[in-house]
Structure formats: C-alpha cells, structure tokens
C-alpha cells in the first residue's frame, strides 16, 4: 500500500493541478441562433446574471473568478438562458 501511495504522490508532482481552467457550456437547440450570454450557473447551482451595462465578456470573467473549482483547478459554467 505504501508503494502505491508513493507512486500516486510522484504522479501528482509530475502533473500539478491546472492553474485555471473554466469550461463554459452553451446549449443550443436546432434552428436556434447563438445569442449573448446573460445568465450562467456553476456546478454548485450558484448563479450569475449580467449587471446593467455589463458586457457578455465581463459576466464570463466575473463568474470565472467567483465559481467554485475542483481540487485540480477546473470549473464548469453552464448558460442558463440566452438574452
């Protein structure tokens, strides 16, 4: 068992966690046009909505900074509703 734990520790050192990786899923149905993102939801059900005067990019950046990440630094955001 100790040998296995040592091997795992070596693998974790060789592959450190990602600094920041955010996956954004936009769900598009058949025949729908892709519009701007107005609301995002994280895996933990936390929601972000565009503030007055905020651009789509600013919303994504804000949610990316605030979303809870996995131990490896990965976060997922899902578009809730188009504008």
C-alpha positions in Angstrom: 0.0 0.0 0.0 2.8 2.4 0.8 4.4 1.7 -2.6 1.1 2.7 -4.3 0.8 5.9 -2.2 4.4 6.8 -3.2 3.6 6.2 -6.9 0.5 8.4 -6.6 2.5 11.2 -5.0 5.1 11.1 -7.8 2.3 11.2 -10.4 0.7 14.2 -8.7 4.0 16.0 -8.6 4.7 15.3 -12.3 1.1 16.6 -13.2 0.4 19.6 -11.0 -3.2 20.9 -11.0 -4.2 23.3 -13.7 -3.8 26.9 -12.8 -7.2 27.8 -14.0 -9.4 26.0 -16.5 -13.0 27.1 -16.9 -15.4 25.1 -19.2 -18.4 27.1 -20.4 -21.3 25.1 -21.9 -23.7 26.9 -24.2 -26.8 24.8 -25.0 -28.2 25.5 -28.5 -31.2 23.8 -30.0 -31.9 23.0 -33.6 -32.7 26.2 -35.5 -31.6 28.5 -32.7 -29.2 31.3 -33.2 -26.4 31.7 -30.7 -27.1 34.9 -28.7 -25.2 36.7 -26.0 -24.9 35.0 -22.6 -27.0 36.7 -19.9 -27.0 34.1 -17.1 -24.5 31.4 -16.0 -24.8 28.6 -13.4 -22.0 26.8 -11.7 -22.0 23.1 -10.8 -23.0 24.0 -7.2 -26.1 25.8 -8.6 -24.7 29.3 -7.9 -26.0 31.8 -10.5 -24.6 34.9 -12.1 -26.6 37.3 -14.2 -25.4 40.2 -16.3 -25.5 43.5 -14.4 -26.8 46.7 -16.1 -24.1 47.9 -18.5 -22.0 44.7 -18.1 -20.8 43.0 -21.3 -21.0 39.3 -22.0 -17.2 39.1 -21.6 -17.4 40.9 -18.2 -20.0 38.5 -17.0 -17.9 35.5 -18.0 -14.8 37.0 -16.4 -16.7 37.7 -13.2 -18.2 34.2 -13.0 -14.8 32.6 -13.8 -13.3 34.5 -10.8 -16.1 33.6 -8.4 -17.0 30.0 -9.4 -16.0 27.1 -7.1 -13.3 25.0 -8.5 -12.4 21.3 -8.2 -9.2 20.4 -6.4 -7.4 20.4 -9.8 -8.5 24.0 -10.5 -11.2 23.2 -13.0 -14.7 24.9 -13.0 -17.7 24.5 -15.2 -20.2 27.1 -16.1 -23.5 26.5 -18.0 -25.5 29.1 -19.8 -28.9 29.2 -18.2 -30.9 31.3 -20.6 -30.0 33.3 -23.6 -30.8 37.1 -23.5 
